[in-house]
C-alpha cells in the first residue's frame, strides 16, 4: 500500500509480568514496551518524513508512557540487570520500560 502516514502512536504494552525473556533474549516488558516501539518507529520513520514532504503536513510520533517511569528515574535503566532473573522486580522492570519510552521521545 502506498498510503500516507501522518501519525504513529506507540501504545502497546504489558505490565507487571512474571520474569520471561522474549524470543530475542530480552526481558519481556522491556522488549514489548520499549524495543517494539523503538523498532516500529525506526521502520516507519522514512515513510513519515516522505509523507510530510509530499503533503506539506507535519507528521507526528506519539509515544505513550506512564508515571511508573518515576520509580527507576534516579537510578536509570540498569541494562546489566535487565535480563537477570534473580534481580528481577516486575514493578521496576515496568518502570524501566516506561523510562526508556520517555528517553526515546526526547
C-alpha beads as a LAMMPS data file, in Angstrom:
LAMMPS data file: protein, C-alpha beads

106 atoms
105 bonds

1 atom types
1 bond types

-500.0 500.0 xlo xhi
-500.0 500.0 ylo yhi
-500.0 500.0 zlo zhi

Masses

1 110.0

Atoms # bond

1 1 1 0.000 0.000 0.000
2 1 1 1.225 3.417 -0.860
3 1 1 -0.824 5.429 1.617
4 1 1 0.405 8.492 3.518
5 1 1 1.360 8.142 7.163
6 1 1 0.828 11.299 9.193
7 1 1 0.860 9.915 12.725
8 1 1 2.347 6.984 14.597
9 1 1 1.013 6.268 18.069
10 1 1 3.091 3.813 20.095
11 1 1 0.807 2.462 22.812
12 1 1 1.312 -1.310 23.021
13 1 1 2.364 -2.615 26.385
14 1 1 2.362 -5.213 29.109
15 1 1 2.501 -4.595 32.842
16 1 1 3.886 -6.354 35.925
17 1 1 4.598 -9.645 34.176
18 1 1 6.413 -12.578 35.721
19 1 1 10.009 -12.855 34.505
20 1 1 10.233 -14.084 30.952
21 1 1 12.600 -13.489 28.061
22 1 1 11.424 -12.618 24.569
23 1 1 12.411 -14.749 21.564
24 1 1 15.372 -12.386 21.195
25 1 1 16.505 -12.958 24.781
26 1 1 15.359 -9.618 26.223
27 1 1 13.212 -9.246 29.344
28 1 1 9.616 -9.310 28.080
29 1 1 8.311 -5.999 29.473
30 1 1 11.303 -4.086 28.103
31 1 1 11.064 -5.886 24.761
32 1 1 7.338 -5.251 24.405
33 1 1 7.008 -1.809 25.931
34 1 1 10.125 -0.201 24.537
35 1 1 12.017 -2.186 21.921
36 1 1 8.855 -2.870 19.923
37 1 1 8.077 0.848 19.820
38 1 1 11.675 1.713 19.009
39 1 1 11.796 -0.750 16.120
40 1 1 8.415 0.234 14.679
41 1 1 9.331 3.925 14.844
42 1 1 12.608 3.330 13.049
43 1 1 10.953 1.169 10.395
44 1 1 8.322 3.852 9.666
45 1 1 10.448 6.980 10.061
46 1 1 11.229 7.396 6.348
47 1 1 7.539 6.953 5.478
48 1 1 6.603 9.663 7.991
49 1 1 9.232 12.010 6.521
50 1 1 8.137 11.274 2.938
51 1 1 4.508 11.965 3.845
52 1 1 5.499 15.311 5.335
53 1 1 7.427 16.234 2.187
54 1 1 4.617 15.188 -0.179
55 1 1 1.637 16.572 1.743
56 1 1 3.320 19.502 3.497
57 1 1 1.505 18.337 6.636
58 1 1 3.861 17.639 9.502
59 1 1 3.885 14.020 10.649
60 1 1 3.922 13.165 14.358
61 1 1 5.175 10.352 16.550
62 1 1 3.367 9.930 19.871
63 1 1 4.927 7.671 22.497
64 1 1 2.594 6.930 25.379
65 1 1 4.193 6.101 28.698
66 1 1 3.201 6.036 32.372
67 1 1 4.054 7.729 35.638
68 1 1 5.772 4.454 36.583
69 1 1 8.940 5.850 34.989
70 1 1 9.476 7.857 38.193
71 1 1 10.498 4.792 40.231
72 1 1 13.687 3.941 38.341
73 1 1 14.334 7.512 37.161
74 1 1 17.052 8.377 39.665
75 1 1 18.889 5.104 39.061
76 1 1 18.305 4.977 35.320
77 1 1 17.905 1.831 33.291
78 1 1 20.045 -0.980 34.653
79 1 1 20.956 -2.659 31.370
80 1 1 23.369 -5.014 33.122
81 1 1 20.500 -6.327 35.290
82 1 1 17.740 -6.226 32.658
83 1 1 17.804 -9.976 31.978
84 1 1 18.828 -11.067 35.477
85 1 1 16.112 -13.370 36.811
86 1 1 17.434 -13.174 40.394
87 1 1 17.351 -9.350 40.464
88 1 1 14.011 -9.142 38.633
89 1 1 11.299 -6.944 40.101
90 1 1 8.170 -6.710 37.939
91 1 1 7.316 -3.144 39.012
92 1 1 10.879 -1.900 38.466
93 1 1 11.060 -3.662 35.098
94 1 1 7.831 -1.965 34.023
95 1 1 9.136 1.394 35.243
96 1 1 12.394 0.964 33.342
97 1 1 10.490 0.196 30.142
98 1 1 8.411 3.359 30.618
99 1 1 11.545 5.405 31.329
100 1 1 13.018 4.075 28.081
101 1 1 9.885 5.317 26.253
102 1 1 10.376 8.800 27.671
103 1 1 14.094 8.911 26.937
104 1 1 13.439 7.777 23.367
105 1 1 10.869 10.550 22.954
106 1 1 13.350 13.253 23.856

Bonds

1 1 1 2
2 1 2 3
3 1 3 4
4 1 4 5
5 1 5 6
6 1 6 7
7 1 7 8
8 1 8 9
9 1 9 10
10 1 10 11
11 1 11 12
12 1 12 13
13 1 13 14
14 1 14 15
15 1 15 16
16 1 16 17
17 1 17 18
18 1 18 19
19 1 19 20
20 1 20 21
21 1 21 22
22 1 22 23
23 1 23 24
24 1 24 25
25 1 25 26
26 1 26 27
27 1 27 28
28 1 28 29
29 1 29 30
30 1 30 31
31 1 31 32
32 1 32 33
33 1 33 34
34 1 34 35
35 1 35 36
36 1 36 37
37 1 37 38
38 1 38 39
39 1 39 40
40 1 40 41
41 1 41 42
42 1 42 43
43 1 43 44
44 1 44 45
45 1 45 46
46 1 46 47
47 1 47 48
48 1 48 49
49 1 49 50
50 1 50 51
51 1 51 52
52 1 52 53
53 1 53 54
54 1 54 55
55 1 55 56
56 1 56 57
57 1 57 58
58 1 58 59
59 1 59 60
60 1 60 61
61 1 61 62
62 1 62 63
63 1 63 64
64 1 64 65
65 1 65 66
66 1 66 67
67 1 67 68
68 1 68 69
69 1 69 70
70 1 70 71
71 1 71 72
72 1 72 73
73 1 73 74
74 1 74 75
75 1 75 76
76 1 76 77
77 1 77 78
78 1 78 79
79 1 79 80
80 1 80 81
81 1 81 82
82 1 82 83
83 1 83 84
84 1 84 85
85 1 85 86
86 1 86 87
87 1 87 88
88 1 88 89
89 1 89 90
90 1 90 91
91 1 91 92
92 1 92 93
93 1 93 94
94 1 94 95
95 1 95 96
96 1 96 97
97 1 97 98
98 1 98 99
99 1 99 100
100 1 100 101
101 1 101 102
102 1 102 103
103 1 103 104
104 1 104 105
105 1 105 106
